[in-house]
Amino acid sequence: MNRLISLLQNVPLFQDLSAAELEEISPLFAERTFKKNTVLFVEGDPGEEFFLVQTGAVKVYRIDNAKEIILSLFREGDFFGEMALIQQGMRRSASVETLEDCSMYTLTRSDFQQFMERSPKLCLRLLEVTMERLRKANEQIYDLTFLDVRSRTVKMIYRLSEQYGTPKPGGTLINMKLTHQQLANMVGTVRESVTKVLQDLQEDGIIAIDKKYILVKEPESLKKQIY
């Protein structure tokens, strides 16, 4: 239970809650494990659960004309499925699949709503989180509409380095294995185009790739190439 409370304290949705409130809400979570490549739910499924990632990684995606489009990647401390907490009967707007073996905490909508009725701070936080994710979705739409493939790829690498970057000798390591195809699915292009951009960045000494891990060696140089 202490492990869950420590995790909740670093999750934006719950970070305004007092120690007593965290103690009260933590027993409502159920701990679950999932193997790699497990589909947690698919677009159109009923939405009744909120997920908090303890370990591992997942992808949020949609299928458009048989092509996979990755909308988000989530790791330890991230959460998803929050829209299911707001309104009964809402359907999932995307599918989610594990990229690694995962341990997660889940919370049902009915349990969350009972707690939320007693915590205005949590209601405000949920609204803020939802609006922030809507802003990021709008930014993705802008990128797909107005940026070329190279700019989209560079921007995605830079964004991932900010979200999941770990300082290492010689740069910032994106702490997540990423295939060329996954990056292509994130920026809405074909794998060959992403491979060409990655090769150019490596030749310029801006990034290095080892066993599907990307090390950003020159973040400012990378950022300058976005536009």
C-alpha positions as a Markdown table, in Angstrom:
| # | Residue | x | y | z |
|---|---|---|---|---|
| 1 | Met | 0.0 | 0.0 | 0.0 |
| 2 | Asn | 2.9 | 2.4 | 0.8 |
| 3 | Arg | 4.2 | 1.8 | -2.7 |
| 4 | Leu | 0.9 | 2.8 | -4.2 |
| 5 | Ile | 0.7 | 5.9 | -2.1 |
| 6 | Ser | 4.2 | 6.9 | -3.1 |
| 7 | Leu | 3.2 | 6.5 | -6.8 |
| 8 | Leu | 0.0 | 8.5 | -6.4 |
| 9 | Gln | 1.9 | 11.4 | -4.8 |
| 10 | Asn | 3.7 | 11.8 | -8.1 |
| 11 | Val | 0.7 | 11.5 | -10.4 |
| 12 | Pro | -0.7 | 14.9 | -11.4 |
| 13 | Leu | -4.3 | 13.8 | -10.9 |
| 14 | Phe | -3.8 | 12.9 | -7.3 |
| 15 | Gln | -0.9 | 15.1 | -6.1 |
| 16 | Asp | -3.2 | 17.7 | -4.4 |
| 17 | Leu | -4.7 | 15.1 | -2.1 |
| 18 | Ser | -3.7 | 15.0 | 1.5 |
| 19 | Ala | -2.0 | 12.1 | 3.1 |
| 20 | Ala | -5.3 | 11.1 | 4.7 |
| 21 | Glu | -7.1 | 11.3 | 1.4 |
| 22 | Leu | -4.4 | 9.1 | -0.3 |
| 23 | Glu | -4.8 | 6.6 | 2.5 |
| 24 | Glu | -8.5 | 6.6 | 1.9 |
| 25 | Ile | -8.4 | 6.2 | -1.9 |
| 26 | Ser | -5.5 | 3.7 | -2.2 |
| 27 | Pro | -7.5 | 0.6 | -1.0 |
| 28 | Leu | -9.9 | 1.2 | -4.0 |
| 29 | Phe | -7.2 | 0.3 | -6.5 |
| 30 | Ala | -6.6 | -3.3 | -7.6 |
| 31 | Glu | -3.1 | -4.4 | -8.6 |
| 32 | Arg | -2.9 | -6.4 | -11.8 |
| 33 | Thr | -0.2 | -7.8 | -14.1 |
| 34 | Phe | -0.2 | -8.1 | -17.9 |
| 35 | Lys | 2.2 | -9.9 | -20.3 |
| 36 | Lys | 3.8 | -8.1 | -23.2 |
| 37 | Asn | 1.6 | -7.7 | -26.2 |
| 38 | Thr | -1.6 | -7.9 | -24.2 |
| 39 | Val | -4.5 | -5.8 | -25.5 |
| 40 | Leu | -6.1 | -4.2 | -22.5 |
| 41 | Phe | -9.1 | -2.9 | -24.4 |
| 42 | Val | -10.0 | -1.9 | -28.0 |
| 43 | Glu | -11.7 | 1.1 | -29.4 |
| 44 | Gly | -15.4 | 1.0 | -28.8 |
| 45 | Asp | -15.3 | -1.1 | -25.7 |
| 46 | Pro | -17.2 | 0.1 | -22.6 |
| 47 | Gly | -15.0 | 2.3 | -20.5 |
| 48 | Glu | -15.3 | 1.5 | -16.8 |
| 49 | Glu | -11.7 | 1.5 | -15.5 |
| 50 | Phe | -8.8 | 3.8 | -15.0 |
| 51 | Phe | -5.2 | 2.5 | -15.3 |
| 52 | Leu | -2.1 | 3.6 | -13.5 |
| 53 | Val | 1.2 | 2.1 | -14.7 |
| 54 | Gln | 3.5 | 0.9 | -12.0 |
| 55 | Thr | 6.0 | -0.8 | -14.3 |
| 56 | Gly | 6.3 | -1.5 | -18.0 |
| 57 | Ala | 5.0 | 0.4 | -21.0 |
| 58 | Val | 1.9 | 0.6 | -23.2 |
| 59 | Lys | 0.9 | 2.1 | -26.5 |
| 60 | Val | -2.4 | 3.9 | -27.2 |
| 61 | Tyr | -3.4 | 3.5 | -30.8 |
| 62 | Arg | -6.1 | 3.5 | -33.4 |
| 63 | Ile | -6.5 | 1.6 | -36.7 |
| 64 | Asp | -7.3 | 3.7 | -39.8 |
| 65 | Asn | -7.7 | 1.8 | -43.1 |
| 66 | Ala | -5.7 | -1.2 | -41.6 |
| 67 | Lys | -2.9 | 1.2 | -40.6 |
| 68 | Glu | -1.9 | 1.5 | -37.0 |
| 69 | Ile | -1.5 | 5.1 | -35.7 |
| 70 | Ile | 0.1 | 5.4 | -32.2 |
| 71 | Leu | -1.4 | 8.3 | -30.3 |
| 72 | Ser | 0.6 | 8.0 | -27.1 |
| 73 | Leu | 3.2 | 5.9 | -25.1 |
| 74 | Phe | 2.9 | 5.6 | -21.4 |
| 75 | Arg | 5.4 | 4.3 | -18.8 |
| 76 | Glu | 5.8 | 4.1 | -15.0 |
| 77 | Gly | 3.8 | 6.8 | -13.2 |
| 78 | Asp | 1.6 | 7.5 | -16.3 |
| 79 | Phe | -2.1 | 6.9 | -16.4 |
| 80 | Phe | -4.8 | 6.4 | -19.0 |
| 81 | Gly | -8.5 | 5.7 | -19.3 |
| 82 | Glu | -9.4 | 8.8 | -17.3 |
| 83 | Met | -12.3 | 9.6 | -19.6 |
| 84 | Ala | -14.1 | 6.5 | -18.3 |
| 85 | Leu | -14.2 | 8.1 | -14.9 |
| 86 | Ile | -16.2 | 11.1 | -16.0 |
| 87 | Gln | -19.4 | 9.7 | -17.5 |
| 88 | Gln | -21.2 | 6.4 | -17.4 |
| 89 | Gly | -21.5 | 4.5 | -20.6 |
| 90 | Met | -18.6 | 6.2 | -22.4 |
| 91 | Arg | -16.9 | 4.0 | -25.0 |
| 92 | Arg | -13.1 | 3.7 | -25.4 |
| 93 | Ser | -11.9 | 6.2 | -28.0 |
| 94 | Ala | -8.7 | 4.2 | -28.8 |
| 95 | Ser | -7.1 | 0.8 | -28.1 |
| 96 | Val | -4.3 | 0.0 | -25.6 |
| 97 | Glu | -1.6 | -2.7 | -25.8 |
| 98 | Thr | 1.3 | -3.5 | -23.6 |
| 99 | Leu | 4.8 | -3.1 | -25.0 |
| 100 | Glu | 6.4 | -4.9 | -22.1 |
| 101 | Asp | 5.4 | -7.0 | -19.2 |
| 102 | Cys | 3.4 | -4.6 | -17.0 |
| 103 | Ser | 2.2 | -4.1 | -13.5 |
| 104 | Met | -0.7 | -1.7 | -13.1 |
| 105 | Tyr | -3.2 | -0.4 | -10.6 |
| 106 | Thr | -6.8 | -0.1 | -11.8 |
| 107 | Leu | -9.7 | 1.9 | -10.4 |
| 108 | Thr | -13.4 | 1.4 | -11.4 |
| 109 | Arg | -15.5 | 4.4 | -12.3 |
| 110 | Ser | -18.1 | 3.7 | -9.5 |
| 111 | Asp | -15.4 | 3.6 | -6.8 |
| 112 | Phe | -13.8 | 6.8 | -8.1 |
| 113 | Gln | -17.0 | 8.7 | -8.4 |
| 114 | Gln | -17.9 | 8.0 | -4.8 |
| 115 | Phe | -14.6 | 9.4 | -3.7 |
| 116 | Met | -14.7 | 12.3 | -6.2 |
| 117 | Glu | -18.0 | 13.6 | -4.7 |
| 118 | Arg | -16.2 | 14.3 | -1.5 |
| 119 | Ser | -13.1 | 15.9 | -3.1 |
| 120 | Pro | -13.6 | 19.0 | -5.2 |
| 121 | Lys | -9.8 | 19.2 | -5.6 |
| 122 | Leu | -9.8 | 15.9 | -7.4 |
| 123 | Cys | -12.7 | 17.1 | -9.7 |
| 124 | Leu | -10.6 | 20.2 | -10.7 |
| 125 | Arg | -7.5 | 18.1 | -11.3 |
| 126 | Leu | -9.4 | 15.7 | -13.5 |
| 127 | Leu | -10.6 | 18.7 | -15.6 |
| 128 | Glu | -7.1 | 20.1 | -15.8 |
| 129 | Val | -5.6 | 16.8 | -16.9 |
| 130 | Thr | -8.4 | 16.3 | -19.5 |
| 131 | Met | -7.8 | 19.7 | -21.0 |
| 132 | Glu | -4.0 | 19.3 | -21.1 |
| 133 | Arg | -4.4 | 16.0 | -23.0 |
| 134 | Leu | -6.9 | 17.7 | -25.4 |
| 135 | Arg | -4.3 | 20.4 | -26.0 |
| 136 | Lys | -1.6 | 17.8 | -26.8 |
| 137 | Ala | -4.1 | 16.0 | -29.2 |
| 138 | Asn | -4.6 | 19.3 | -31.0 |
| 139 | Glu | -0.9 | 19.8 | -31.3 |
| 140 | Gln | -0.6 | 16.3 | -32.8 |
| 141 | Ile | -3.2 | 17.2 | -35.4 |
| 142 | Tyr | -1.3 | 20.4 | -36.2 |
| 143 | Asp | 1.9 | 18.5 | -36.6 |
| 144 | Leu | 0.3 | 15.9 | -38.9 |
| 145 | Thr | -1.3 | 18.7 | -41.0 |
| 146 | Phe | 1.5 | 21.3 | -41.3 |
| 147 | Leu | 4.9 | 19.7 | -40.6 |
| 148 | Asp | 6.8 | 17.5 | -43.0 |
| 149 | Val | 8.0 | 14.0 | -42.1 |
| 150 | Arg | 11.4 | 15.0 | -41.0 |
| 151 | Ser | 10.1 | 17.7 | -38.7 |
| 152 | Arg | 7.5 | 15.4 | -37.2 |
| 153 | Thr | 10.1 | 12.7 | -36.6 |
| 154 | Val | 12.6 | 15.1 | -35.0 |
| 155 | Lys | 9.9 | 16.7 | -32.9 |
| 156 | Met | 8.7 | 13.3 | -31.7 |
| 157 | Ile | 12.2 | 12.3 | -30.6 |
| 158 | Tyr | 12.7 | 15.6 | -28.8 |
| 159 | Arg | 9.3 | 15.2 | -27.1 |
| 160 | Leu | 10.1 | 11.7 | -26.0 |
| 161 | Ser | 13.5 | 12.8 | -24.6 |
| 162 | Glu | 11.7 | 15.4 | -22.5 |
| 163 | Gln | 9.1 | 13.0 | -21.2 |
| 164 | Tyr | 11.2 | 9.9 | -20.7 |
| 165 | Gly | 14.7 | 11.1 | -20.9 |
| 166 | Thr | 17.3 | 9.9 | -18.4 |
| 167 | Pro | 20.6 | 11.9 | -18.1 |
| 168 | Lys | 23.5 | 9.7 | -19.2 |
| 169 | Pro | 27.2 | 10.4 | -20.0 |
| 170 | Gly | 27.1 | 12.0 | -23.4 |
| 171 | Gly | 23.5 | 12.9 | -23.6 |
| 172 | Thr | 19.8 | 12.1 | -22.7 |
| 173 | Leu | 18.7 | 8.5 | -23.1 |
| 174 | Ile | 15.0 | 7.9 | -24.0 |
| 175 | Asn | 14.2 | 5.2 | -21.5 |
| 176 | Met | 12.0 | 3.1 | -23.9 |
| 177 | Lys | 12.8 | 0.7 | -26.7 |
| 178 | Leu | 11.5 | 2.1 | -30.0 |
| 179 | Thr | 11.4 | 0.4 | -33.3 |
| 180 | His | 11.5 | 2.4 | -36.6 |
| 181 | Gln | 8.0 | 1.1 | -37.3 |
| 182 | Gln | 6.7 | 2.3 | -34.0 |
| 183 | Leu | 8.2 | 5.8 | -34.6 |
| 184 | Ala | 6.6 | 5.8 | -38.1 |
| 185 | Asn | 3.2 | 4.9 | -36.6 |
| 186 | Met | 3.6 | 7.8 | -34.1 |
| 187 | Val | 4.3 | 10.4 | -36.8 |
| 188 | Gly | 2.0 | 9.1 | -39.5 |
| 189 | Thr | 4.5 | 7.9 | -42.1 |
| 190 | Val | 6.2 | 4.8 | -43.5 |
| 191 | Arg | 9.1 | 3.1 | -41.8 |
| 192 | Glu | 11.6 | 3.9 | -44.6 |
| 193 | Ser | 11.1 | 7.6 | -44.1 |
| 194 | Val | 11.8 | 7.4 | -40.4 |
| 195 | Thr | 14.9 | 5.2 | -41.0 |
| 196 | Lys | 16.3 | 7.9 | -43.3 |
| 197 | Val | 15.8 | 10.7 | -40.7 |
| 198 | Leu | 17.4 | 8.6 | -38.0 |
| 199 | Gln | 20.3 | 7.8 | -40.2 |
| 200 | Asp | 20.8 | 11.5 | -41.0 |
| 201 | Leu | 20.6 | 12.4 | -37.3 |
| 202 | Gln | 23.2 | 9.8 | -36.4 |
| 203 | Glu | 25.6 | 10.9 | -39.2 |
| 204 | Asp | 25.3 | 14.4 | -37.9 |
| 205 | Gly | 26.2 | 13.3 | -34.3 |
| 206 | Ile | 22.9 | 14.5 | -32.9 |
| 207 | Ile | 21.6 | 11.1 | -31.7 |
| 208 | Ala | 23.0 | 7.6 | -31.3 |
| 209 | Ile | 21.0 | 4.3 | -31.3 |
| 210 | Asp | 21.9 | 1.1 | -29.5 |
| 211 | Lys | 19.6 | -1.9 | -29.2 |
| 212 | Lys | 16.5 | 0.3 | -30.0 |
| 213 | Tyr | 17.4 | 2.9 | -27.4 |
| 214 | Ile | 17.9 | 6.4 | -28.6 |
| 215 | Leu | 20.5 | 8.6 | -27.0 |
| 216 | Val | 20.0 | 12.3 | -27.7 |
| 217 | Lys | 23.6 | 13.7 | -27.8 |
| 218 | Glu | 22.8 | 17.2 | -28.9 |
| 219 | Pro | 19.3 | 18.2 | -27.7 |
| 220 | Glu | 19.6 | 21.9 | -28.7 |
| 221 | Ser | 20.7 | 20.9 | -32.2 |
| 222 | Leu | 17.8 | 18.5 | -32.4 |
| 223 | Lys | 15.3 | 21.2 | -31.3 |
| 224 | Lys | 16.6 | 23.6 | -33.9 |
| 225 | Gln | 15.7 | 21.1 | -36.7 |
| 226 | Ile | 12.0 | 20.9 | -35.8 |
| 227 | Tyr | 10.9 | 23.9 | -37.9 |
